[in-house]
Amino acid sequence: MSKGGAIAMVVAAPVIGLAALVVVVFTIVIDGGNDRASASACAAIGPAVAVQTGQLPDRIGAYSGEQLQNAASILSIGRQRGLDRHAQQIALIAAMTESGLRDLDGGDRDSAGLFQMRPSQRWGTHDQITDPQYAIGLFYDRLTAVPGWEAKAPGEAAQAVERSAFPDRYATHLPEATELMDGLSGADVAHVSSTDQGLACSRGRGLASGELATGEHPPTGPHAEQVAQVIAFAKQQLGKPYRLGGAGPDSWDCSGLTKVAYAGIGIDIDGGHSATTQWRNGVARGQMHPLSEAQPGDLIFWGGDGAWHVGISLGGDVMIAAPKVGDVVKVQKVWGQPNGQVWRPVDGLG
């Protein structure tokens, strides 16, 4: 897996592939959390959906072209095999996570294809696993061989097949999997609601002005007003696409979003434009605090002293960030292993 450029935003190195984060535009996804809770919130139920005949839509959410063709193949092959919506959804979130629904020629180590399968792990030859029909069929074979897969949460079932180092990632794609199933079939894919872990699965759920995201804490302390302005600005960008080097107004990368949000209250956190520079500026200014004491507005980093990702804490384990290429600005749970300290830029206000 490449560690340079935009690809550095991808931190998962699963046994059979990459992990990617993608959400539907204007849908807020609360990342991570308990996968069983997410299943109760978003699991598709009922018989398999059939892909509508005729030309596929140009776009559904963040997906288009090859991605929609591959999603349609996943649904069609699942139906042909007599599987249900649950199985279709599991296969969709696995391919979304591993490849962004693209038939990749390579990946982490010898991983390749829609599901980032590995020849060295006896998934087939490179030519086979980069054939979507073969890969989809093999995924369903492996899924249905998992004891009790039918009763597992979608993310748990996907993990049982993929064996990723970051098992919680699969469940984060449940909302847009539902959207894809709806959009490609014309059906309303059923799912039940749940407030467990604050996973927001309903499509089109935005934040009204001043509304707190699930799990978010309101700013407190002497600089609460300024922090609220930073967060309000970031929320105004929800749903806008990630673009490496983006600093608004229509697209963002992680450090561009944090830089401009803080510039709005008169704090220059980065004379350049990088998460690394922002991390080192925070350290140099002596404004670092333990991650365990993160407050709304604090900047959370990944990658040690060479930080390659940054997000804005909303308090607790929730943040807002521009994650990666193909994704959008969104609210998500703090994931993986962030740096042990956060930067509180408002400390400089005195």
C-alpha positions, 0 to 999 in steps of 0.5 A, spaced: 500 500 500 502 506 498 503 511 503 504 517 499 499 523 497 492 522 498 493 514 499 496 516 505 489 517 508 488 509 508 490 506 514 487 499 514 492 494 512 487 488 512 489 481 511 486 481 504 486 488 502 485 496 503 480 499 507 476 505 504 471 510 507 466 513 503 459 516 505 453 518 501 453 526 500 449 529 505 449 523 509 452 523 516 455 517 518 457 516 525 463 511 524 465 505 528 462 503 534 459 496 536 458 492 529 452 489 532 449 495 534 450 498 527 446 492 524 440 493 528 440 500 525 442 498 518 441 491 516 437 490 510 432 485 511 427 481 506 428 477 499 434 479 494 433 485 490 433 485 483 437 490 479 432 494 474 433 493 467 436 498 462 441 503 463 444 504 470 444 511 473 449 516 472 450 517 479 448 514 486 451 518 492 458 518 491 458 512 486 458 512 478 460 509 472 465 502 474 463 503 481 455 502 479 456 497 474 460 493 480 455 494 485 449 492 480 453 485 479 454 484 486 446 484 487 445 480 481 449 475 482 447 474 489 440 474 487 442 469 482 444 464 487 438 465 491 441 469 497 437 474 500 438 482 501 442 481 507 448 477 503 447 482 498 449 488 503 454 484 506 458 483 499 457 491 498 460 493 504 466 489 503 467 491 496 466 498 498 471 498 504 476 494 500 476 497 493 471 503 493 467 498 488 473 498 483 476 492 480 483 494 482 489 491 479 493 492 485 493 494 493 496 492 499 502 486 498 499 482 493 491 484 494 487 486 488 480 486 485 474 488 488 475 485 494 482 485 495 483 478 495 490 475 495 493 470 491 498 468 496 492 466 501 489 461 496 484 466 493 485 464 486 490 467 481 491 475 480 487 474 473 482 470 477 481 475 482 481 481 478 475 478 474 469 481 478 464 475 476 469 470 479 471 475 485 463 476 487 462 469 486 468 467 490 466 472 496 459 469 496 462 462 497 466 464 502 460 468 506 455 462 506 461 457 508 461 462 515 457 458 520 451 462 522 453 468 517 445 469 516 445 471 524 451 476 524 451 483 523 453 485 516 460 488 518 461 482 522 459 477 517 464 481 512 470 481 517 469 473 517 470 473 510 475 479 509 479 478 516 481 485 516 486 488 521 480 494 522 474 490 522 469 496 524 470 499 518 465 495 514 459 497 518 461 504 516 458 503 509 451 501 511 448 507 509 450 508 502 450 500 501 442 501 503 442 507 498 445 503 492 440 497 493 435 502 493 437 506 487 439 500 483 433 496 484 428 501 485 426 498 491 425 501 498 430 497 502 428 495 509 432 497 515 430 498 522 432 504 526 436 504 533 439 509 537 445 504 539 452 507 538 448 513 535 449 510 528 445 515 523 443 510 517 437 514 514 439 517 508 439 525 507 440 526 514 443 533 515 445 537 521 440 543 522 444 550 524 446 549 532 444 541 532 448 537 535 451 530 532 449 524 536 455 523 541 457 531 540 458 535 546 457 542 546 463 547 547 465 549 554 470 554 557 472 561 556 473 560 549 466 556 547 464 561 543 470 561 538 470 554 538 463 554 536 464 558 530 470 553 528 465 547 529 459 551 525 464 552 519 466 545 519 459 543 519 457 548 513 462 543 509 458 537 510 457 533 504 462 537 500 467 532 496 474 531 498 480 533 494 487 533 495 490 540 496 482 542 497 481 549 501 474 550 499 469 553 498 467 547 494 472 541 496 476 540 502 482 535 504 483 534 512 488 540 513 485 545 508 478 544 512 482 545 519 486 551 517 480 555 514 476 553 520 481 556 525 482 562 520 475 564 521 476 566 528 483 569 527 488 563 528 493 561 523 494 554 525 498 552 518 502 557 514 502 552 509 497 546 508 499 539 511 497 535 517 504 534 519 505 542 519 499 543 523 501 537 528 508 540 529 506 547 530 501 545 536 507 542 539 512 548 538 506 552 541 506 548 547 498 547 546 498 539 546 493 536 551 492 528 552 487 525 547 483 522 553 482 530 555 480 532 548 475 537 548 470 540 542 474 544 537 481 540 539 485 537 533 486 530 533 492 527 529 494 520 526 501 518 524 506 521 529 510 526 528 509 525 521 502 526 521 498 525 515 491 526 517 487 531 522 480 532 524 476 536 529 474 533 535 466 534 537 468 532 544 467 524 546 469 520 541 466 524 535 469 528 530 468 532 523 473 531 518 475 530 510 477 523 510 480 521 503 479 521 496 472 519 494 469 521 500 466 527 503 466 532 509 463 528 514 461 527 522 465 520 524 467 516 530 474 517 532 477 511 529 484 507 529 490 509 533 490 517 533 496 520 536 496 520 544 495 528 544 491 533 541 492 540 539 487 546 542 489 552 538 484 556 542 489 556 548 493 561 544 487 566 545 489 567 552 
